[in-house]
Amino acid sequence: MSTTQPSSPKRQSHANALHLSQQAPQHLQKHPTAISTIPIPFLSNPESTELWAMYEQLFLSCLRTGDDKSAHLCLERLIDRFGASNERVMGLRGLYQEAVADDDAALEKVLTEYEDALAEDPINTPISKRRIALLRSLSRPAEAIAALVELLDASPTDIEAWTELSDLYLSQGMFPQAVFCLEEVLLVAPNAWNIHARMGEVLYISVAASNAGNERTPDQVLAEAVRRFCRSIELCEGYLRGYYGLKMATDQFLKVPGHDANPSAALTSPSSSNNELPALSKATAEKLNERSTAVIAEIVRRTTSGNANCGPHQDSEVIAARELLDRSAQSKSR
C-alpha cells in the first residue's frame, strides 16, 4: 500500500482521510521507533523530511476518523524526535487533547494549559491558534476575535488568521469586517481564487441581512459579488464553487426589476463620475447566468458519470450543485 505524502487534511475528502488513516498501522510498523539522524549504512535508517510530514498527516487523519490510538502513536513519534517543547509538536499535542476530551470541563482544562504556555511564551503561534480554535468551539466568539486581532497585530500577513477572523465576523453578522479581512488576504495572495469566491459569498449573504451595514444598494453589492465570482473562475477554470456562486448571485440580481437591459452598460464602462465600478446590466447578468448554468450542469453530468477528468470536486458540492439546477428548473417551469 502506497504511503505517498498526501495533501493537507483540510483539503481532503472524508473518503481520502479515511483511506490515509487506514495506512497508519502499516506505516508505524514499517518504520522503527528510533531513527538515527546520522546515516550509517547497514546500521541505521536515516530520517527524511517526508517521513515526519507523513507522521503529521497520519496523525491529523487518524484524529479526523476517530482512530485515537494510532494518532497517539504518531504523536509519540513526533515528540520523541522533536521534543515536547517544540512549538509545532505542542500544537499537535493540544489538538489531540481537545479531540479526546470528554466534556467542556476537560476542554476548559486544555484551555488553561494553553494560557499557561502562552504566559511563558506569548509568541507561540501554534498554541495561540489552538487557543483561538478552542475558544470558538466553546462558543466564546468575542474572546476568539480579540485573540485573533492580537495575533494579527504581531503577524499581519498571516493568511490563515485573517481568513479565520473573517469567518468569525461573518458568524456574528459583522459583514463589513468580514469583507475587510478577506481583502487583507487578497493583498497577500491576490490570485487566491477560493478567497475571491468566498468574498462573493459574504457579499451575497450580506444582501439578505437587514443589518448588514452596507453603504451600497443591494444591486451594487450583488454586482460586486458577481465580479468576485467571475474573478475566481477566471483564475481557476472549472471551479465549481465559483460557478455556483455566480449563478446564485445572478439569479438574485435578475429577480430585481428595473435593471438596464442595454448590453453596452455591462462591466466595461464607468457608471458615474466618481470613479465607481461600472454597473452590471441585465443583459450581462443573463449571459453570465446562462454560462454558469451550463458549466454547472456539465460538471454534474461528468461527475455523475464517473469521469475521472471532471476535477477534484467534493461530493457535497456536486450534490448542492445538482439541487441548485433542480430548483432553477422548477422555478422556470412555473
Disulfide bonds with the S-S distance in Angstrom:
none
